[in-house]
């Protein structure tokens, strides 16, 4: 059986939000789950990845966009339906992160 040693970047690539997840990282875990390979993950990678994931994938611009939506609606630059739909998308985005 083949042994594959992964590191922090693999953890980050696999744990990224669905729309940013690396397919190679997903495939590697699927191969391990199916018994094709033995995947080795050093414990420090999890600690390192936690910090990197928070920094890289935190939806930090959502509040700025929400402020813009309030302004655009109040000044009639956007219709209420567009504002509501955008807020729903932002909520879903934040829940994925």
C-alpha positions as CSV (number, residue, x, y, z in Angstrom):
1,X,0.0,0.0,0.0
2,X,1.2,3.5,-0.8
3,X,1.8,5.9,2.0
4,X,1.2,9.6,1.5
5,X,2.3,12.2,4.0
6,X,0.5,15.5,3.9
7,X,1.1,18.8,5.5
8,X,-0.7,22.0,6.4
9,X,-1.4,23.2,2.8
10,X,-3.3,20.0,2.2
11,X,-5.5,20.5,5.3
12,X,-6.2,24.1,4.2
13,X,-7.0,23.1,0.6
14,X,-9.4,20.4,1.8
15,X,-11.1,22.5,4.5
16,X,-11.6,25.5,2.3
17,X,-15.2,26.6,1.6
18,X,-16.8,24.4,-1.0
19,X,-16.3,26.9,-3.8
20,X,-12.6,27.2,-3.1
21,X,-11.8,23.6,-2.2
22,X,-8.9,22.0,-4.1
23,X,-10.1,18.9,-6.0
24,X,-6.8,17.2,-5.6
25,X,-7.1,17.4,-1.8
26,X,-10.6,16.0,-2.0
27,X,-9.4,13.2,-4.3
28,X,-6.6,12.3,-1.9
29,X,-8.9,11.9,1.0
30,X,-11.3,9.8,-1.1
31,X,-8.4,7.5,-2.1
32,X,-7.6,7.2,1.6
33,X,-11.2,6.5,2.6
34,X,-11.5,3.8,-0.1
35,X,-8.3,2.1,1.2
36,X,-6.1,2.8,-1.9
37,X,-3.6,4.8,0.1
38,X,-2.6,5.4,3.7
39,X,-2.8,9.1,4.5
40,X,-0.5,10.4,7.2
41,X,-1.3,13.7,8.8
42,X,1.2,15.1,11.4
43,X,-0.7,16.6,14.4
44,X,1.0,20.1,14.1
45,X,-0.6,20.5,10.7
46,X,-4.0,20.8,12.3
47,X,-2.9,23.5,14.6
48,X,-1.2,25.4,11.8
49,X,-4.2,24.9,9.4
50,X,-6.7,26.3,11.9
51,X,-5.0,29.7,12.0
52,X,-4.5,29.7,8.2
53,X,-8.1,28.8,7.5
54,X,-9.5,31.5,9.7
55,X,-7.3,34.2,8.1
56,X,-7.7,33.1,4.5
57,X,-11.4,32.2,4.4
58,X,-13.0,34.5,7.0
59,X,-15.8,36.4,5.2
60,X,-14.4,39.7,6.3
61,X,-15.9,41.9,3.6
62,X,-19.5,40.9,4.3
63,X,-20.1,43.8,6.8
64,X,-18.8,46.3,4.4
65,X,-21.1,45.0,1.7
66,X,-24.1,45.1,4.1
67,X,-23.4,48.7,4.8
68,X,-23.3,49.4,1.1
69,X,-26.6,47.6,0.7
70,X,-28.2,49.9,3.3
71,X,-26.9,53.0,1.6
72,X,-27.8,51.8,-1.9
73,X,-31.4,50.9,-0.8
74,X,-31.8,54.2,1.1
75,X,-30.6,56.2,-1.9
76,X,-32.6,54.1,-4.4
77,X,-29.6,52.7,-6.3
78,X,-30.9,49.2,-5.7
79,X,-34.3,47.7,-5.6
80,X,-35.5,46.1,-2.3
81,X,-35.6,42.6,-3.9
82,X,-32.0,42.9,-5.0
83,X,-30.9,44.0,-1.5
84,X,-32.9,41.1,0.1
85,X,-31.5,38.5,-2.3
86,X,-27.9,39.8,-1.7
87,X,-28.4,39.6,2.0
88,X,-29.5,36.0,1.7
89,X,-26.4,35.1,-0.3
90,X,-24.2,36.8,2.3
91,X,-25.9,34.9,5.1
92,X,-25.2,31.6,3.3
93,X,-21.6,32.6,2.6
94,X,-21.0,33.4,6.2
95,X,-22.5,30.1,7.3
96,X,-20.1,28.2,5.1
97,X,-17.1,29.9,6.5
